[in-house]
Amino acid sequence: MSIGLRRILAVAFIVATLFCSSLTAFAADKITIASVSWTGVTIKSEVAVNVLESLGYQAENKVFSVPIVYSALSTGDADVFFGNWMPSMANVADKFFDKGTVVKYVANMPGAKYTLAVPTYCAEAGLKDFSDIAKYGDKLDWKIYGIEPGNDGNLIIQDMIDKNLFGLGKFKLVASSEVAMLSEAQAFAANDKWIVFLGWAPHSMNERIDMTYLTGSTAETFGDNNGTATVWTNIRKGFDKDNPNVAKLFRNMVFPVDMMNQIMTAVYRDKGLKPVQAALAWLKDHPDMYGKWLDGVTTVDGKPGAAAFKAYLDSKV
């Protein structure tokens, strides 16, 4: 073999190696976000997709039920989940945390709320606590309204019924979806009908319905602090080592309750506004927030992340 041919082959080998390496790096840059069809989680997930795209990553938001979210994270079919409400999700999530296949990672929203609620006129008439629900079974048609099947809140309600906690053994869980449940709650409230439903904050429901959260939750139900919750970002095992730059971004991404309330209220007031559009507009008006998110985070080619996202916002909003 001539020296010239050897050089050609060597160069071809190097080019092929670099090409394959670049393909591998490109493939590794795709981030899969697991989500559930709740307004707040949708906002966080879609915002994360946009931030990642501004940095040069491929990203997608896949919507599942809560149990499937954890299966996907556990098997590596998803990388991150921004909607781990604790302690209410403990019955679903803890086994994956204990096995080490899913990492709890970081609190992205402390001071949230997740428990049973009623229209305020029901509370004023005496339905103020979990222990009061059964007293008004006839007025409530022996029903408690939840959201989608398999949701952790539904599982807690069903467990309360199955165990006859607070005397709820005669009640039936009505499972539907976030949108359907809230439409039902609004219709009931407009007609002064009695209803117990799954409520949480932040959410525009707190603006739409004159509602009161019930007291009396326990560690067995929505937590022993009357449903006060912390929302966590979860990642699959090894994600922080595989993608340290993105993992840093996810660690930095916090969503204060007042931020989320403002975004959700904007969506409620403007029916033509998509949640992600409202969120990006809010971020454009609050550069200090995304500046903190992107502190120390770079684009895929090593440039400052905050500048890249600012340019992206300027082109989108």
C-alpha positions in Angstrom: 0.0 0.0 0.0 1.4 3.4 -1.0 2.0 6.2 1.5 -0.5 8.3 -0.4 -3.2 5.7 -0.1 -2.5 5.2 3.6 -3.0 8.9 4.1 -6.2 8.9 2.2 -7.5 6.0 4.2 -6.4 7.6 7.5 -8.1 10.9 6.7 -11.3 9.0 5.6 -11.2 7.1 9.0 -10.9 10.3 10.9 -13.7 12.0 9.0 -16.0 8.9 9.5 -15.2 8.8 13.2 -15.9 12.5 13.6 -19.2 12.1 11.6 -20.3 9.2 13.8 -19.3 11.1 16.9 -21.3 14.1 15.9 -24.3 11.9 15.1 -24.0 10.4 18.6 -23.8 13.8 20.2 -26.7 15.1 18.2 -28.9 12.1 19.3 -27.9 12.6 22.9 -29.1 16.2 22.6 -32.8 15.1 22.3 -34.5 15.6 25.7 -37.9 13.9 26.4 -40.1 15.6 29.0 -42.8 13.5 30.6 -45.9 15.5 31.4 -49.5 15.1 32.5 -52.5 17.1 31.3 -52.6 19.6 34.1 -52.3 23.3 33.3 -49.4 24.0 35.6 -47.3 21.0 34.5 -48.1 21.7 30.9 -46.8 25.3 31.3 -43.6 24.1 32.9 -43.0 21.4 30.4 -43.7 23.5 27.3 -41.5 26.3 28.7 -38.7 23.8 29.2 -39.1 22.6 25.6 -38.7 26.2 24.4 -35.7 27.0 26.6 -34.0 23.8 25.4 -34.7 24.6 21.7 -33.2 28.1 22.2 -30.1 26.3 23.4 -29.9 24.1 20.3 -31.3 20.9 21.8 -34.1 18.8 20.4 -36.9 18.5 22.9 -40.3 17.0 23.1 -43.1 17.0 25.7 -45.0 13.7 25.9 -48.2 13.5 27.9 -48.9 10.4 30.0 -50.9 9.5 33.1 -49.0 9.7 36.4 -48.2 6.0 36.7 -46.9 5.9 33.1 -44.7 9.0 33.8 -42.8 7.0 36.4 -42.6 3.9 34.3 -41.2 6.0 31.4 -38.6 7.7 33.7 -37.7 4.4 35.2 -37.0 2.7 31.8 -35.2 5.7 30.3 -38.1 6.5 27.9 -38.3 9.9 29.5 -35.7 12.2 31.0 -37.5 14.6 33.3 -40.9 15.4 35.0 -41.8 18.8 36.5 -45.0 17.7 38.2 -44.1 15.6 41.2 -46.6 16.9 43.8 -45.6 15.7 47.3 -46.7 14.3 49.6 -49.8 13.3 47.5 -47.8 11.4 44.9 -45.8 9.5 47.4 -47.9 6.4 46.9 -46.9 6.4 43.2 -43.4 7.9 43.2 -41.7 6.7 46.4 -41.2 3.1 45.1 -39.2 4.5 42.1 -37.2 6.8 44.3 -36.5 3.9 46.7 -35.3 1.7 43.8 -33.1 4.5 42.5 -34.5 4.4 39.0 -36.0 7.9 39.4 -34.2 10.8 41.2 -36.4 13.3 43.2 -33.8 16.0 42.2 -35.0 19.5 43.1 -38.1 21.3 44.5 -39.3 23.6 41.7 -42.4 25.0 43.5 -42.8 25.1 47.3 -45.9 26.4 48.9 -48.4 24.8 46.6 -51.8 23.4 47.6 -53.4 20.0 46.7 -56.4 18.7 48.6 -60.2 18.6 48.6 -62.2 21.8 48.2 -65.8 23.0 48.1 -67.6 26.2 47.0 -67.4 28.7 49.8 -71.1 28.6 50.5 -70.8 24.9 51.4 -68.1 25.8 53.9 -70.2 28.6 55.3 -73.0 26.1 55.8 -70.8 23.7 57.8 -68.7 21.6 55.4 -65.3 22.8 56.5 -63.3 19.7 57.3 -62.8 16.2 55.9 -64.8 14.9 58.9 -67.8 17.0 57.8 -68.2 15.5 54.3 -70.2 12.4 55.3 -72.7 14.6 57.2 -73.8 16.1 53.9 -73.8 13.0 51.8 -77.3 13.5 50.5 -76.6 17.1 49.5 -73.4 15.9 47.7 -75.3 12.9 46.0 -72.6 10.8 47.7 -70.0 11.8 45.1 -66.5 13.3 45.2 -65.2 14.7 41.9 -61.6 14.0 40.8 -59.6 14.3 37.6 -58.2 11.7 35.2 -58.2 8.0 36.1 -54.9 6.9 37.7 -54.1 10.4 39.0 -52.6 10.3 42.5 -55.3 12.6 43.9 -58.0 10.1 42.6 -56.0 7.3 44.2 -56.1 9.1 47.5 -59.8 9.7 47.3 -60.5 6.1 46.3 -58.4 4.9 49.2 -60.3 7.1 51.6 -63.5 5.6 50.3 -62.2 2.0 50.4 -61.0 2.4 53.9 -64.1 4.3 55.0 -61.8 7.1 56.3 -63.9 10.0 57.7 -67.0 7.8 57.1 -66.7 8.1 53.3 -67.4 4.5 52.5 -70.7 5.2 50.8 -69.2 7.8 48.4 -68.3 7.3 44.8 -65.3 8.8 43.0 -66.2 10.6 39.8 -63.1 10.5 37.5 -63.0 12.6 34.4 -60.3 15.2 33.6 -59.1 18.6 34.9 -61.2 20.5 32.4 -64.3 18.4 32.8 -64.1 18.5 36.6 -63.7 22.2 36.8 -66.5 22.8 34.4 -68.7 20.6 36.6 -67.5 22.5 39.7 -68.2 25.9 38.1 -71.7 24.7 37.0 -72.5 23.5 40.5 -71.2 26.7 42.0 -73.3 28.8 39.6 -76.4 27.0 40.8 -75.6 26.8 44.5 -75.4 23.0 44.3 -73.1 21.1 46.7 -69.9 19.5 45.5 -66.6 18.3 46.8 -63.8 18.3 44.3 -60.1 18.0 43.9 -58.5 21.5 44.2 -55.0 22.9 43.9 -53.0 26.0 43.7 -51.5 27.6 41.7 -54.4 27.4 39.3 -56.9 29.8 37.8 -59.7 27.8 39.5 -58.9 29.9 42.5 -60.0 33.0 40.5 -62.9 31.3 38.7 -64.6 29.7 41.7 -65.3 31.2 45.1 -63.8 28.1 46.8 -62.6 26.9 50.2 -60.0 24.2 50.9 -61.1 21.7 53.5 -59.1 21.2 56.6 -58.5 17.8 58.2 -56.1 16.1 55.8 -53.8 13.5 57.3 -50.5 11.9 56.5 -52.6 9.0 55.0 -54.4 11.4 52.6 -53.1 14.7 51.2 -50.6 15.3 54.0 -50.9 16.5 57.6 -50.5 20.2 56.7 -54.0 20.6 55.2 -52.8 19.8 51.7 -49.8 22.2 51.6 -47.5 20.7 48.9 -44.1 21.0 47.3 -43.7 20.3 43.6 -40.5 18.5 42.6 -38.6 18.1 39.4 -37.7 14.4 38.9 -35.1 13.0 36.5 -34.3 9.5 35.3 -31.3 7.8 36.9 -28.0 9.0 35.4 -29.5 12.0 33.5 -27.4 14.5 35.4 -24.2 12.6 34.4 -25.3 12.1 30.8 -26.4 15.7 30.3 -24.7 17.9 33.0 -25.5 21.2 31.1 -29.3 20.4 30.9 -29.3 19.0 34.4 -28.0 22.3 35.6 -30.8 24.1 33.8 -33.4 21.8 35.4 -31.9 22.3 38.8 -32.1 26.1 38.3 -35.7 26.1 37.0 -38.0 27.1 39.8 -41.6 28.3 39.3 -42.8 30.5 42.2 -46.5 30.2 43.0 -47.2 33.9 42.1 -45.5 33.5 38.7 -47.7 30.5 37.9 -50.9 32.2 39.2 -50.2 35.2 36.9 -49.6 33.0 33.8 -52.7 30.9 34.5 -54.9 34.0 35.1 -53.7 35.5 31.8 -54.7 32.3 30.0 -58.1 32.3 31.7 -58.8 36.0 30.7 -57.7 35.6 27.1 -59.3 32.5 25.7 -57.2 32.7 22.5 -53.9 32.6 24.5 -52.1 29.3 24.7 -50.5 28.5 28.1 -47.0 28.5 26.6 -47.6 31.8 24.9 -48.6 33.4 28.2 -45.6 31.9 29.9 -43.1 33.1 27.3 -44.7 36.6 27.5 -44.3 36.6 31.3 -40.7 35.5 31.0 -39.9 38.3 28.5 -41.2 40.8 31.1 -39.2 39.1 33.8 -35.6 38.6 32.5 -34.3 38.2 36.0 -36.2 34.9 36.3 -34.8 33.3 33.1 -31.4 34.8 34.0 -31.4 32.7 37.2 -32.5 29.6 35.2 -29.7 30.0 32.7 -26.9 31.0 35.1 -23.9 28.8 34.2 -25.9 27.1 31.4 -24.7 27.1 27.8 -26.0 26.4 24.3 -24.9 23.1 22.7 -22.0 24.9 21.1 -20.8 26.5 24.4 -22.3 30.0 24.1 -24.0 31.8 27.0 -27.5 30.4 27.5 -29.2 33.5 28.7 -28.3 35.5 25.6 -29.6 32.7 23.4 -32.9 32.5 25.2 -33.3 36.3 25.0 -32.8 36.2 21.3 -35.3 33.3 21.1 -37.9 35.3 23.1 -37.4 38.3 20.9 -38.2 36.2 17.8 -41.2 34.5 19.4 -43.0 37.1 21.6 
